[in-house]
Amino acid sequence: MISQEIIQLTKKTFQLDWKGVHGVSHWARVRINGLLIARENGANQRVVELFAFLHDIKREADFNDPEHGERAARFIGSLSDEFLGLNGAEKQLLMLACEDHSKGMVEGDLTIRTCWDADRLDLGRGGLRPNTDKLCTDIAKQPDFFEQAYARATHQHRAQSHTEANAQLVQIWKPAP
């Protein structure tokens, strides 16, 4: 579970529109995708969940920001392991997953590939159907799983409350008035 401190840091740091294409709804869907994949393939769920919240945290633009992953990785590197609730090896996985998440890579550590697929499966929010050749895990390529993720991404471009916990998380993340 993501701590209140992480949520507050994210609220303070994220510079784009909370309701935009890379905002809180996207992060909630990436979290759902990632945790569903990780429960099946054994990827590190803590790293996957943090990736969902932090991979776009240093975006400066929605559509043309090729260095945002590197900035996110550097930002994560500045945070203590204790703050993140990770050990050093897990923090390195998170940093690598963020750094390379938009480069189209498909090879690497299982947890990193799970993070990448969680994000790629949400491309439908912007009108793109993910290319299964660019997915990295067998689970994400399964037709039923793929179609459910695509439906989440395209359904009114907002977080889908598949569990009460996720609904509460989205509520907590609403920007302060």
MARKE-363807 format. One record per residue: residue number from 1; x, y, z of N, C-alpha, C in turn. Coordinates in steps of 0.2 Angstrom, whole numbers, plus 5000, padded with zeros to 4 digits. Example, Ala and Ser with C-alpha at 12.3 -4.5 7.8 and 13.67 -1.06 7.14 Angstrom:
BEGIN
{1, {5066, 4972, 5039}, {5062, 4978, 5039}, {5066, 4984, 5039}}
{2, {5064, 4989, 5035}, {5068, 4995, 5036}, {5064, 5000, 5039}}
This chain:
BEGIN
{1, {5004, 4994, 5000}, {5000, 5000, 5000}, {5004, 5006, 5000}}
{2, {5002, 5011, 4996}, {5006, 5017, 4996}, {5005, 5022, 5002}}
{3, {5010, 5024, 5005}, {5009, 5028, 5011}, {5006, 5035, 5010}}
{4, {5004, 5038, 5015}, {5001, 5045, 5014}, {5007, 5050, 5012}}
{5, {5013, 5048, 5015}, {5019, 5053, 5013}, {5020, 5052, 5006}}
{6, {5020, 5047, 5003}, {5021, 5046, 4995}, {5016, 5050, 4992}}
{7, {5010, 5049, 4994}, {5004, 5053, 4991}, {5005, 5060, 4991}}
{8, {5007, 5063, 4997}, {5008, 5070, 4998}, {5014, 5072, 4993}}
{9, {5019, 5068, 4993}, {5025, 5070, 4989}, {5023, 5071, 4982}}
{10, {5019, 5066, 4979}, {5017, 5066, 4973}, {5012, 5072, 4971}}
{11, {5008, 5073, 4976}, {5003, 5079, 4975}, {5008, 5086, 4974}}
{12, {5013, 5086, 4978}, {5017, 5092, 4978}, {5022, 5092, 4972}}
{13, {5024, 5087, 4969}, {5029, 5086, 4964}, {5026, 5086, 4957}}
{14, {5021, 5083, 4956}, {5018, 5082, 4949}, {5016, 5089, 4946}}
{15, {5018, 5091, 4940}, {5017, 5098, 4938}, {5011, 5098, 4933}}
{16, {5009, 5093, 4930}, {5004, 5093, 4925}, {4997, 5092, 4928}}
{17, {4992, 5092, 4923}, {4985, 5092, 4925}, {4983, 5085, 4928}}
{18, {4981, 5085, 4934}, {4979, 5079, 4938}, {4974, 5075, 4934}}
{19, {4970, 5078, 4930}, {4964, 5075, 4926}, {4967, 5074, 4919}}
{20, {4973, 5075, 4918}, {4975, 5075, 4911}, {4977, 5067, 4909}}
{21, {4980, 5067, 4903}, {4982, 5060, 4900}, {4987, 5057, 4904}}
{22, {4991, 5060, 4908}, {4996, 5057, 4912}, {4995, 5058, 4920}}
{23, {4989, 5060, 4921}, {4987, 5061, 4928}, {4985, 5055, 4932}}
{24, {4981, 5057, 4938}, {4980, 5052, 4943}, {4976, 5046, 4940}}
{25, {4971, 5047, 4935}, {4967, 5041, 4932}, {4972, 5036, 4929}}
{26, {4977, 5039, 4925}, {4982, 5035, 4922}, {4986, 5031, 4927}}
{27, {4988, 5034, 4932}, {4992, 5031, 4937}, {4988, 5025, 4941}}
{28, {4981, 5027, 4942}, {4977, 5021, 4945}, {4976, 5015, 4941}}
{29, {4976, 5016, 4934}, {4975, 5011, 4930}, {4982, 5007, 4929}}
{30, {4987, 5011, 4929}, {4994, 5007, 4929}, {4995, 5003, 4935}}
{31, {4992, 5005, 4940}, {4993, 5002, 4947}, {4989, 4995, 4946}}
{32, {4982, 4996, 4944}, {4978, 4990, 4943}, {4981, 4985, 4938}}
{33, {4984, 4987, 4932}, {4987, 4983, 4927}, {4993, 4979, 4930}}
{34, {4997, 4983, 4934}, {5003, 4981, 4936}, {5002, 4975, 4942}}
{35, {4998, 4977, 4946}, {4996, 4972, 4952}, {4993, 4966, 4949}}
{36, {4989, 4966, 4945}, {4986, 4960, 4942}, {4991, 4956, 4938}}
{37, {4996, 4959, 4935}, {5001, 4955, 4931}, {5005, 4952, 4937}}
{38, {5008, 4956, 4942}, {5012, 4954, 4947}, {5009, 4948, 4951}}
{39, {5003, 4948, 4952}, {5000, 4943, 4956}, {5000, 4936, 4952}}
{40, {5001, 4937, 4946}, {5001, 4931, 4942}, {5008, 4928, 4940}}
{41, {5013, 4933, 4939}, {5020, 4931, 4937}, {5025, 4932, 4943}}
{42, {5023, 4934, 4949}, {5028, 4934, 4954}, {5032, 4941, 4954}}
{43, {5031, 4946, 4950}, {5035, 4952, 4951}, {5034, 4955, 4957}}
{44, {5039, 4959, 4959}, {5039, 4963, 4965}, {5033, 4968, 4966}}
{45, {5028, 4967, 4969}, {5022, 4971, 4969}, {5023, 4978, 4972}}
{46, {5028, 4978, 4977}, {5029, 4985, 4980}, {5033, 4989, 4975}}
{47, {5037, 4987, 4971}, {5041, 4991, 4965}, {5035, 4992, 4960}}
{48, {5031, 4988, 4958}, {5026, 4989, 4953}, {5021, 4994, 4955}}
{49, {5019, 4994, 4962}, {5015, 4999, 4964}, {5018, 5006, 4964}}
{50, {5024, 5007, 4967}, {5027, 5013, 4967}, {5029, 5016, 4959}}
{51, {5030, 5011, 4955}, {5031, 5013, 4948}, {5025, 5017, 4945}}
{52, {5019, 5014, 4947}, {5013, 5017, 4945}, {5012, 5024, 4947}}
{53, {5014, 5026, 4953}, {5013, 5032, 4955}, {5019, 5037, 4953}}
{54, {5025, 5034, 4952}, {5031, 5039, 4951}, {5034, 5039, 4944}}
{55, {5032, 5035, 4939}, {5035, 5034, 4933}, {5034, 5041, 4929}}
{56, {5029, 5044, 4930}, {5028, 5051, 4926}, {5028, 5057, 4930}}
{57, {5031, 5056, 4936}, {5031, 5061, 4941}, {5034, 5068, 4939}}
{58, {5039, 5067, 4935}, {5043, 5073, 4933}, {5042, 5075, 4926}}
{59, {5036, 5073, 4923}, {5034, 5075, 4916}, {5034, 5083, 4916}}
{60, {5036, 5086, 4911}, {5035, 5093, 4910}, {5030, 5094, 4904}}
{61, {5029, 5089, 4900}, {5024, 5090, 4895}, {5020, 5083, 4894}}
{62, {5014, 5083, 4891}, {5011, 5077, 4890}, {5013, 5073, 4884}}
{63, {5015, 5076, 4879}, {5016, 5073, 4873}, {5023, 5073, 4870}}
{64, {5027, 5077, 4872}, {5034, 5077, 4869}, {5039, 5079, 4875}}
{65, {5041, 5073, 4879}, {5045, 5074, 4884}, {5049, 5068, 4885}}
{66, {5054, 5067, 4880}, {5058, 5061, 4880}, {5062, 5059, 4886}}
{67, {5064, 5064, 4890}, {5068, 5063, 4896}, {5064, 5063, 4902}}
{68, {5058, 5062, 4902}, {5054, 5062, 4909}, {5056, 5056, 4913}}
{69, {5057, 5050, 4909}, {5059, 5044, 4913}, {5065, 5045, 4917}}
{70, {5070, 5048, 4914}, {5077, 5049, 4917}, {5076, 5054, 4923}}
{71, {5072, 5059, 4922}, {5071, 5063, 4927}, {5067, 5060, 4933}}
{72, {5062, 5056, 4932}, {5059, 5052, 4937}, {5064, 5047, 4941}}
{73, {5068, 5044, 4937}, {5073, 5040, 4940}, {5078, 5044, 4945}}
{74, {5080, 5049, 4943}, {5085, 5054, 4947}, {5081, 5056, 4953}}
{75, {5075, 5058, 4952}, {5070, 5060, 4958}, {5070, 5054, 4963}}
{76, {5068, 5048, 4961}, {5068, 5042, 4965}, {5074, 5041, 4968}}
{77, {5080, 5042, 4965}, {5087, 5041, 4968}, {5088, 5046, 4974}}
{78, {5085, 5052, 4974}, {5086, 5057, 4979}, {5081, 5055, 4985}}
{79, {5077, 5050, 4985}, {5073, 5048, 4990}, {5076, 5042, 4994}}
{80, {5075, 5042, 5001}, {5078, 5037, 5005}, {5075, 5030, 5004}}
{81, {5078, 5025, 5004}, {5075, 5018, 5004}, {5070, 5018, 5009}}
{82, {5071, 5020, 5015}, {5066, 5020, 5020}, {5060, 5023, 5018}}
{83, {5060, 5029, 5015}, {5054, 5033, 5013}, {5050, 5029, 5008}}
{84, {5054, 5026, 5004}, {5050, 5022, 4998}, {5048, 5015, 5001}}
{85, {5051, 5013, 5006}, {5049, 5006, 5009}, {5052, 5001, 5005}}
{86, {5058, 5002, 5002}, {5062, 4997, 4998}, {5069, 4996, 5000}}
{87, {5072, 4991, 4998}, {5079, 4990, 5000}, {5083, 4992, 4994}}
{88, {5089, 4992, 4994}, {5093, 4995, 4988}, {5092, 4992, 4982}}
{89, {5092, 4986, 4981}, {5091, 4982, 4975}, {5084, 4984, 4972}}
{90, {5079, 4984, 4976}, {5072, 4986, 4974}, {5072, 4993, 4971}}
{91, {5075, 4997, 4975}, {5075, 5004, 4972}, {5079, 5005, 4966}}
{92, {5084, 5001, 4964}, {5087, 5001, 4958}, {5082, 4998, 4953}}
{93, {5079, 4993, 4954}, {5074, 4991, 4949}, {5069, 4996, 4948}}
{94, {5066, 5000, 4953}, {5061, 5005, 4952}, {5064, 5010, 4947}}
{95, {5070, 5012, 4949}, {5074, 5018, 4945}, {5075, 5016, 4937}}
{96, {5077, 5009, 4936}, {5078, 5007, 4929}, {5071, 5006, 4926}}
{97, {5066, 5004, 4929}, {5059, 5004, 4926}, {5057, 5011, 4924}}
{98, {5058, 5016, 4928}, {5056, 5022, 4926}, {5060, 5025, 4921}}
{99, {5066, 5024, 4921}, {5071, 5027, 4917}, {5069, 5025, 4909}}
{100, {5068, 5019, 4909}, {5067, 5016, 4902}, {5060, 5014, 4900}}
{101, {5055, 5017, 4904}, {5048, 5014, 4902}, {5045, 5017, 4896}}
{102, {5048, 5022, 4893}, {5045, 5024, 4887}, {5050, 5023, 4881}}
{103, {5054, 5019, 4881}, {5059, 5018, 4876}, {5058, 5012, 4872}}
{104, {5052, 5008, 4873}, {5050, 5003, 4869}, {5054, 4996, 4870}}
{105, {5058, 4996, 4875}, {5061, 4990, 4877}, {5057, 4984, 4879}}
{106, {5059, 4978, 4878}, {5055, 4972, 4880}, {5059, 4967, 4883}}
{107, {5065, 4968, 4884}, {5069, 4963, 4888}, {5071, 4966, 4895}}
{108, {5072, 4961, 4899}, {5075, 4964, 4906}, {5072, 4960, 4912}}
{109, {5073, 4962, 4918}, {5070, 4959, 4924}, {5063, 4959, 4924}}
{110, {5060, 4953, 4926}, {5053, 4952, 4927}, {5049, 4958, 4930}}
{111, {5051, 4961, 4935}, {5048, 4966, 4938}, {5048, 4972, 4934}}
{112, {5053, 4974, 4931}, {5054, 4980, 4926}, {5049, 4979, 4920}}
{113, {5049, 4973, 4917}, {5045, 4971, 4912}, {5037, 4972, 4914}}
{114, {5036, 4970, 4920}, {5029, 4970, 4922}, {5027, 4978, 4923}}
{115, {5031, 4982, 4925}, {5030, 4989, 4926}, {5029, 4992, 4919}}
{116, {5033, 4990, 4914}, {5032, 4993, 4907}, {5026, 4991, 4904}}
{117, {5024, 4984, 4905}, {5017, 4982, 4902}, {5011, 4986, 4906}}
{118, {5012, 4987, 4912}, {5007, 4990, 4916}, {5005, 4997, 4913}}
{119, {5010, 5001, 4911}, {5010, 5007, 4908}, {5007, 5007, 4901}}
{120, {5010, 5002, 4897}, {5009, 5001, 4890}, {5001, 4999, 4889}}
{121, {4999, 4995, 4893}, {4992, 4993, 4893}, {4987, 4999, 4894}}
{122, {4989, 5004, 4896}, {4985, 5010, 4897}, {4985, 5015, 4891}}
{123, {4989, 5013, 4885}, {4989, 5018, 4880}, {4982, 5019, 4876}}
{124, {4977, 5015, 4878}, {4971, 5017, 4875}, {4968, 5023, 4877}}
{125, {4970, 5026, 4883}, {4967, 5032, 4885}, {4969, 5038, 4880}}
{126, {4974, 5037, 4876}, {4976, 5042, 4871}, {4974, 5040, 4864}}
{127, {4970, 5035, 4864}, {4967, 5033, 4857}, {4972, 5028, 4853}}
{128, {4977, 5025, 4857}, {4981, 5021, 4854}, {4980, 5014, 4857}}
{129, {4979, 5009, 4852}, {4979, 5002, 4854}, {4986, 4999, 4855}}
{130, {4987, 4997, 4861}, {4994, 4994, 4862}, {4996, 4988, 4857}}
{131, {5002, 4988, 4855}, {5005, 4983, 4850}, {5007, 4978, 4855}}
{132, {5004, 4972, 4854}, {5006, 4966, 4858}, {5014, 4964, 4857}}
{133, {5017, 4966, 4851}, {5024, 4965, 4850}, {5028, 4969, 4855}}
{134, {5025, 4974, 4858}, {5029, 4978, 4862}, {5027, 4977, 4869}}
{135, {5023, 4972, 4871}, {5022, 4970, 4878}, {5027, 4964, 4879}}
{136, {5029, 4964, 4886}, {5035, 4960, 4888}, {5033, 4954, 4892}}
{137, {5027, 4954, 4895}, {5025, 4948, 4899}, {5020, 4944, 4895}}
{138, {5020, 4937, 4897}, {5015, 4933, 4893}, {5008, 4935, 4896}}
{139, {5007, 4937, 4902}, {5000, 4938, 4904}, {4997, 4944, 4901}}
{140, {5001, 4949, 4900}, {4999, 4955, 4896}, {4997, 4954, 4889}}
{141, {5000, 4949, 4886}, {4998, 4947, 4879}, {4992, 4942, 4879}}
{142, {4990, 4939, 4884}, {4984, 4935, 4884}, {4978, 4939, 4882}}
{143, {4974, 4937, 4877}, {4969, 4941, 4874}, {4964, 4943, 4879}}
{144, {4961, 4939, 4884}, {4957, 4942, 4889}, {4959, 4947, 4893}}
{145, {4965, 4946, 4895}, {4969, 4951, 4900}, {4970, 4958, 4896}}
{146, {4972, 4957, 4890}, {4974, 4963, 4886}, {4967, 4967, 4884}}
{147, {4962, 4963, 4883}, {4955, 4967, 4881}, {4953, 4970, 4887}}
{148, {4953, 4967, 4893}, {4951, 4970, 4899}, {4955, 4977, 4901}}
{149, {4961, 4976, 4900}, {4965, 4982, 4901}, {4964, 4988, 4896}}
{150, {4963, 4986, 4890}, {4961, 4991, 4885}, {4954, 4994, 4886}}
{151, {4950, 4990, 4889}, {4943, 4993, 4891}, {4944, 4998, 4896}}
{152, {4948, 4996, 4901}, {4949, 5001, 4907}, {4952, 5007, 4904}}
{153, {4957, 5007, 4900}, {4960, 5013, 4897}, {4955, 5017, 4893}}
{154, {4951, 5014, 4889}, {4947, 5018, 4885}, {4940, 5020, 4888}}
{155, {4938, 5017, 4893}, {4932, 5019, 4896}, {4932, 5026, 4900}}
{156, {4930, 5031, 4896}, {4929, 5038, 4898}, {4935, 5041, 4901}}
{157, {4941, 5038, 4900}, {4947, 5041, 4902}, {4947, 5044, 4909}}
{158, {4945, 5039, 4914}, {4945, 5040, 4921}, {4946, 5034, 4925}}
{159, {4948, 5035, 4931}, {4950, 5029, 4935}, {4944, 5024, 4936}}
{160, {4944, 5018, 4935}, {4939, 5013, 4936}, {4940, 5010, 4943}}
{161, {4935, 5011, 4947}, {4935, 5008, 4954}, {4934, 5001, 4954}}
{162, {4939, 4997, 4953}, {4938, 4989, 4953}, {4938, 4987, 4960}}
{163, {4941, 4990, 4964}, {4941, 4988, 4971}, {4939, 4994, 4976}}
{164, {4937, 4993, 4982}, {4935, 4999, 4986}, {4942, 5003, 4988}}
{165, {4947, 4999, 4988}, {4954, 5002, 4990}, {4956, 5007, 4985}}
{166, {4955, 5005, 4978}, {4957, 5009, 4973}, {4953, 5016, 4973}}
{167, {4946, 5015, 4974}, {4942, 5020, 4974}, {4944, 5025, 4979}}
{168, {4945, 5023, 4985}, {4948, 5027, 4991}, {4954, 5031, 4989}}
{169, {4959, 5027, 4986}, {4965, 5030, 4984}, {4964, 5036, 4979}}
{170, {4960, 5035, 4974}, {4958, 5040, 4969}, {4955, 5046, 4973}}
{171, {4951, 5045, 4978}, {4948, 5050, 4982}, {4953, 5054, 4986}}
{172, {4958, 5051, 4989}, {4963, 5054, 4992}, {4967, 5059, 4988}}
{173, {4968, 5056, 4981}, {4972, 5060, 4977}, {4969, 5066, 4974}}
{174, {4963, 5068, 4975}, {4960, 5074, 4972}, {4964, 5080, 4974}}
{175, {4966, 5084, 4970}, {4970, 5090, 4972}, {4966, 5094, 4976}}
{176, {4970, 5097, 4981}, {4967, 5102, 4986}, {4964, 5108, 4982}}
{177, {4958, 5110, 4984}, {4955, 5116, 4981}, {4959, 5122, 4981}}
